[in-house]
Amino acid sequence: MTNSKRLLIGGSVCWLGFLIFMLAYLHGRAWLKSYDTFGYQLVQPTVPGKTALLRGLTTLGEPAVLGGATIVLMLYLWWRQRISDSMWYGAVNFIGSLLLYVVKHLVLRPRPSHRLISIGGYSFPSGHTFGTTVFVLTVIVLLWPLLHHRWQHWLAVLLAAGIIAVIMYSRVYLRAHYASDVTAGLLLAAGWFMLATALRPRLHEWLTEPITSYPD
């Protein structure tokens, strides 16, 4: 099985999981409430020092921070003459943000009450989780060819998973999201990145196909 097929399957599975969570909310499934209650219990207790720390860490997933980091990454790749990579990964991150916006305004889930931070907008799925996941996966893919030892691969994966997990944890702890929101954000982002990566060779071939190959 080729890597593209694996990515297509993996991305499809992630989006199927996302659809299950979305439909569970839209149809008021009881198991979703239990899932959210369990997720909230996992992040307890609430203490001032922990709250202050997570308020700081959660800013790493802010759209402005991730957008700025994406632009810096694009400029670096452009400087290294990797123009195709620069444009591609910039598009994956920013088009992903548009996908997130559309889904949020289709579902229109209110945020949890008694939030520990001031925030507006809708709750499902978590934008911080989505944006962090797509950006972290982008960095991992770019760094992967430079890692020549198995332990480096494992370290990169663990660091990536840790960063994403911290953002997910912070969003539930601060009551900006339900546990199902951050899970759905992770699934939507992972699915988007894998499907986009799988289709990149075909898209590139289509864009670079000589015009003369098209019939009159």
Helices and strands as residue ranges (DSSP letters): H 3-26, H 30-42, H 48-57, G 58-61, H 63-79, H 83-107, H 127-143, G 144-146, H 150-173, H 179-208, G 211-213
